[in-house]
């Protein structure tokens, strides 16, 4: 029987976190609340995912925007299973030993994209450190399947760091997704506790490598705030991103999935997010999305259209000089 963490209790989803003391999330501020998912289109999207036996990060990570996105028939596909080999302190995806890759999954994703009539699709994954290539070839096959079944759909990927292996990076980059998204998630100081399986400069180097190999490919990265970072540290991460040539930055509020996960240290207000957005724009990003409910793939299709328009405007201005 296929492993399904949604049927397991929280202790089995996150065994490594059970030693942590309970830290109840507490009451959320008014600006962070969202409506419960409902509606005909939401149910149709959910039914399609179940029928195709596909996984979405919308469900696995407990995204607060699932109701809005699924009602609009937008979904972020999560490939390579439901179990991650890493154990980030913020993440609600189950951790443990994954099953073997499903070789038919790329084709099922391509068919689902075609059936949903998506103009833009986002594909992410769990980390698969158990695989020799960390799943790089599976990503490539998924991109190829989408191109075959839905040639008019633009493709955005949100992979892990492939354990820093440049040959695997290049294999995925050369599949030419329209957007290569890889989240830095937090500031370097917090990596040992928040993202212990990753390395800040390795992730930054991956995004820089995308631009070296294919300058026309859009790059994108996101941060969570509310984990104890300072405004100055966020500004330094923005500077690092610009040096690496990143086009699009997303910034959203961290939400604690369970009492065993790392707690929220600060609720950033909408006004504070507006301030972060101004700083990012002044640093030269082509696109900035910074609100409490911003997530990497939220409004990704609309944002891709704006991203292309912003680049066209930039090119026009440079030509006029």
C-alpha positions, 0 to 999 in steps of 0.5 A: 500500500502506498505510504500516505502521511495524511493518514498518520498522526503528527508524531509519525509525520515528524518523529524527529520533532517529538523531543521538542517541548510543546509551544502552542501557536497562539492566536493569529493576528487579524491580517493573517486569517483566511477562509476555510477552503470550499467551493465547487472548483476547489472540490473539482481540483481536489478530485482531480488530484486524487484521481491522478494520485498526485501530491500537492505541496498545497496540502502537504505543507498546509498552505493558507492559500489553498482555498483561493488557489484551488478555487481558481484551479491553480495547484503546485504539484509536489513530485517524488513522493510525500516523504522528505529526507530532511527535517527543517524546523518550519516545514509540515511535510512528513519526514522519514525514509521515502519509497522508490520513485514512481516512473509514471509520475512525470506523465501523470503530472503532464496529463493533469496540467493538460486536463486543468488547462493551466497557463502556468504550472509550478512543480516542487518536490520533497528533498531526496538525499537518498537518490544518487542524483537527488531526483534531478532526472525525475525533475527533467522528465516532469518538465519534458512531460509537461512540454509534451502534453501541454506545450503552451504552459509555462513551467516554474520549478521549485527544487531542492539544492541537489546536495550541491552537485553541479552536474545535477544542477546543470541537468535541470537547468538545461531542461529550460524551465521558464522560472527556476525558483529555489528558496533561501527561506531564512537568514544565514544565522538561523540556518543551523536551527531552521534549515539544518540540512541545507547551506545558505551559500550553496543555495545562493550558488545554485541560483547564481549558476542558473544565470551563468548557464542560461541568462534568459531563465528567470530566477526566483527565491523566497524568505519567511519572516517571523523566525527571529531575523532582523531587518538588517539581516533581511537587507543583507540577504536581499543584497546577496540575492541581487549579486547572484542575479535573482530576478524575483523575491517573495517574502511571507510570514512564517506560520507554525504548523504544529506545537512541535515546530519552531514558534513564531517569534514575531508577527510582521504587520502589513505595514512592515511588509510594505517597508520590506517591499520598498527596500527590495524594489530599491535594490533592483529586483524585477519583481517583489511580492511581500505580504503576510500571506505571500508564498512562493507559488501564490499567484505564480501565473499572474506574476510570471506575466508581470515578470516578463513585462518588467524584463521587457521594460528594463530592456527597452530602457537600457536600449534607450540609453 
